[in-house]
Amino acid sequence: MARLSRRRFNALAASALAAPGTIGTIGASALVADVALAQAPAPLLMRAIPSSGERIPAVGLGTAAVFSNDDDATRRAAAEVVRALVDAGGRLIDTASTYGDAEAVLGKVIGAAHLREAVFIATKLESPDEAELARSLARLATPKVDLLQLHNVRDTGQSLAHFKAWKAAGKCRYIGITSTYRSDYDALEAVLRRENPDFVQVDYSLDNRLAEERILPIAAEVKAGVLTALPFGRGRLFRAVRGQALPDWAKPFAETWAQFFLKFLLGDARITAVIPGTSNGAHMTDNLGAMRGRLPNAEERKRMVALLGNR
Ligand SMILES: NC(=O)c1ccc[n+]([C@@H]2O[C@H](COP(=O)([O-])OP(=O)(O)OC[C@H]3O[C@@H](n4cnc5c(N)ncnc54)[C@H](OP(=O)(O)O)[C@@H]3O)[C@@H](O)[C@H]2O)c1
């Protein structure tokens, strides 16, 4: 919530309660406007996609290990998480052709709730294969995804020519590349520089920050958006703080450990969005809280690293 200061409230109230006349009327309407502002939710953190300027909400949803089986229980959980995402102003959902049935689960859930226009769907292919693309679009129940990524780049010579052709043909709006393997960072760097995709997705978390040195500078140079895979290190960060209270110095910018971990990443302006994975609607809502309120400053980010960061 935006705050109405006590002093401002008192000044406006005094003006509104003044003898009838212009000043009192203006004061009353200003008070109403300020109270409305104070009750409005704080603005969401949005980040621009460098290649287009389109702004997207900075917290999304990852689906690597959570919606793998196309059954009733999974579809119910997915519907709850997607609803929590959209209700809190989120849009980005990251999936892949290899995440079990996740694409099919998402296609059904998004279709049933008529949310296709409300979400930004990113998926991944293992190779530039027309049949694999057709399968992903069919499972996601959409003629076009928002972002199509080449999954786990591992060879410096990999080409995005097919992805560029698909973008031109309207099968996707943006193209990207991904890796979460340090041993493949050479390939990720080479393809990022040469092929100039709209996005790069890389592993980046408070305790895993090699991407800061290797990938983020190149992304900034070639104007690629950055999505952070594994923002909690597959839950490793929660295990590291189990039983520990959030430090007092973090409370001005984070209400929970999840927000602490995500806001560390968003504190770097080169990050376009974080994509924490969850199958739990309450966790989704918690994670989306990282889009509200201020981010940690440079000194606070150093303190966060000192508390938990290693490489
Ligand atoms: N090569 C690639 O392109 C690549 C590789 C790996 C991952 N990715 C992408 O990155 C996404 C994120 O990675 P990930 O899902 O593997 O790992 P992650 O986001 O680092 O961690 C997920 C874990 O955190 C827990 N969690 C989430 N929100 C929480 C909260 N608010 N409080 C407590 N626990 C919470 C989840 O459990 P609950 O389900 O109980 O919430 C889950 O165990 C993936 O889903 C995928 O989309 C891409």
PDBQT file of the ligand as one rigid body, heavy atoms in Angstrom, charges set to zero:
ROOT
HETATM    1  N1  LIG A 401      18.142 -25.131 -18.890  1.00  0.00    +0.000 N 
HETATM    2  C1  LIG A 401      17.059 -24.454 -18.624  1.00  0.00    +0.000 C 
HETATM    3  O1  LIG A 401      16.547 -23.791 -19.487  1.00  0.00    +0.000 OA
HETATM    4  C2  LIG A 401      16.434 -24.520 -17.268  1.00  0.00    +0.000 A 
HETATM    5  C3  LIG A 401      16.977 -25.390 -16.292  1.00  0.00    +0.000 A 
HETATM    6  C4  LIG A 401      16.382 -25.407 -15.035  1.00  0.00    +0.000 A 
HETATM    7  C5  LIG A 401      15.282 -24.591 -14.766  1.00  0.00    +0.000 A 
HETATM    8  N2  LIG A 401      14.752 -23.790 -15.737  1.00  0.00    +0.000 N 
HETATM    9  C6  LIG A 401      13.555 -22.936 -15.485  1.00  0.00    +0.000 C 
HETATM   10  O2  LIG A 401      13.764 -22.252 -14.242  1.00  0.00    +0.000 OA
HETATM   11  C7  LIG A 401      12.617 -22.488 -13.411  1.00  0.00    +0.000 C 
HETATM   12  C8  LIG A 401      12.997 -22.401 -11.959  1.00  0.00    +0.000 C 
HETATM   13  O3  LIG A 401      13.826 -23.487 -11.581  1.00  0.00    +0.000 OA
HETATM   14  P1  LIG A 401      13.309 -24.676 -10.623  1.00  0.00    +0.000 P 
HETATM   15  O4  LIG A 401      11.833 -24.671 -10.627  1.00  0.00    +0.000 OA
HETATM   16  O5  LIG A 401      13.996 -25.918 -11.033  1.00  0.00    +0.000 OA
HETATM   17  O6  LIG A 401      13.943 -24.276  -9.222  1.00  0.00    +0.000 OA
HETATM   18  P2  LIG A 401      13.776 -22.989  -8.246  1.00  0.00    +0.000 P 
HETATM   19  O7  LIG A 401      12.789 -22.043  -8.815  1.00  0.00    +0.000 OA
HETATM   20  O8  LIG A 401      15.154 -22.500  -7.954  1.00  0.00    +0.000 OA
HETATM   21  O9  LIG A 401      13.216 -23.663  -6.910  1.00  0.00    +0.000 OA
HETATM   22  C9  LIG A 401      11.980 -24.338  -6.897  1.00  0.00    +0.000 C 
HETATM   23  C10 LIG A 401      11.753 -24.855  -5.490  1.00  0.00    +0.000 C 
HETATM   24  O10 LIG A 401      11.467 -23.753  -4.611  1.00  0.00    +0.000 OA
HETATM   25  C11 LIG A 401      10.254 -24.026  -3.906  1.00  0.00    +0.000 C 
HETATM   26  N3  LIG A 401       9.539 -22.758  -3.723  1.00  0.00    +0.000 N 
HETATM   27  C12 LIG A 401       9.064 -21.933  -4.689  1.00  0.00    +0.000 A 
HETATM   28  N4  LIG A 401       8.513 -20.828  -4.138  1.00  0.00    +0.000 NA
HETATM   29  C13 LIG A 401       8.629 -20.973  -2.794  1.00  0.00    +0.000 A 
HETATM   30  C14 LIG A 401       8.241 -20.171  -1.690  1.00  0.00    +0.000 A 
HETATM   31  N5  LIG A 401       7.651 -18.971  -1.863  1.00  0.00    +0.000 N 
HETATM   32  N6  LIG A 401       8.492 -20.624  -0.438  1.00  0.00    +0.000 NA
HETATM   33  C15 LIG A 401       9.102 -21.826  -0.252  1.00  0.00    +0.000 A 
HETATM   34  N7  LIG A 401       9.502 -22.642  -1.251  1.00  0.00    +0.000 NA
HETATM   35  C16 LIG A 401       9.270 -22.208  -2.520  1.00  0.00    +0.000 A 
HETATM   36  C17 LIG A 401       9.477 -24.990  -4.772  1.00  0.00    +0.000 C 
HETATM   37  O11 LIG A 401       8.637 -25.816  -3.986  1.00  0.00    +0.000 OA
HETATM   38  P3  LIG A 401       7.014 -25.683  -4.044  1.00  0.00    +0.000 P 
HETATM   39  O12 LIG A 401       6.576 -26.338  -5.318  1.00  0.00    +0.000 OA
HETATM   40  O13 LIG A 401       6.598 -26.389  -2.802  1.00  0.00    +0.000 OA
HETATM   41  O14 LIG A 401       6.684 -24.225  -4.007  1.00  0.00    +0.000 OA
HETATM   42  C18 LIG A 401      10.591 -25.812  -5.398  1.00  0.00    +0.000 C 
HETATM   43  O15 LIG A 401      10.986 -26.858  -4.533  1.00  0.00    +0.000 OA
HETATM   44  C19 LIG A 401      12.167 -23.879 -13.835  1.00  0.00    +0.000 C 
HETATM   45  O16 LIG A 401      10.889 -24.194 -13.340  1.00  0.00    +0.000 OA
HETATM   46  C20 LIG A 401      12.271 -23.766 -15.335  1.00  0.00    +0.000 C 
HETATM   47  O17 LIG A 401      11.148 -23.085 -15.844  1.00  0.00    +0.000 OA
HETATM   48  C21 LIG A 401      15.334 -23.738 -16.986  1.00  0.00    +0.000 A 
ENDROOT
TORSDOF 0
